[in-house]
Amino acid sequence: MSIFNTQELEVAKKIIDAGLMRSSESLGFFMKEKIDPNGINMKTPPELINDDFTKLLGQNAHILVTEVVGDLKGICCLIFSESEVNMLHQKALPASVTSNPEMMAEMGDAILLEVDNIIAASVITQFANVLQKKIHGDVPRLYKYNSKEMPDFANNTIFKEYYVINFHTHFISASLDFSPQFIWFFDQSFTDSIKAYAAHTEIIS
């Protein structure tokens, strides 16, 4: 059963969509080319990470976790496949770095954390502005898991106490095309705030 009705789910989608639109501008500056968010696909009822899900990501997935702190509590997870990670590395880093394993070990993770920081911060800021709450994202954390480890990570750790909605995002540019999974975990206060806002909002398609 979904935690939101149709109206509430559409409100959450529009808030996140607006945040992603903002993030694309910052990503474009970071990647040195125009990047467009090509829509989001909300999965409902929500799907937790399972064996079928991880097969879509290949053998290794990179999970970037940003906790929402302040008036509301939540967790934002951005999940990249190994091929998407390689694509971002090749675009954002010079050949002198990508050809050097030691430098890549240091700089590769930093690029992913910066991408997550841009996307997560934009969406969190949008939630803060719309819901009129004082919230911000904590320092993001990066986890790397193979396909067998992913379900245990999802089901046994940080996700236990939260409601979940799952998005599939799509960013595209002249040389980039990546579609990370974007999963939001809300606590009760976050969920109640979205419901309260939706109750007094007219959805305009």
Secondary structure, DSSP 4 states (H G I P E B T S, - for coil): --SS-HHHHHHHHHHHHHHHHHHHHHHHHHHTS--EEEEEEEESS-----HHHHHTT-SEEEEEEEEEEESS-EEEEEEEEHHHHHHHHHHHS-HHHHT-HHHHHHHHHHHHHHHHHHHHHHHHHHHHHHHT--EEE---EEEEEETTTHHHHHHHSTTTTSEEEEEEEEEE-SS-EE--EEEEEE-HHHHHHHHHHHHT-----
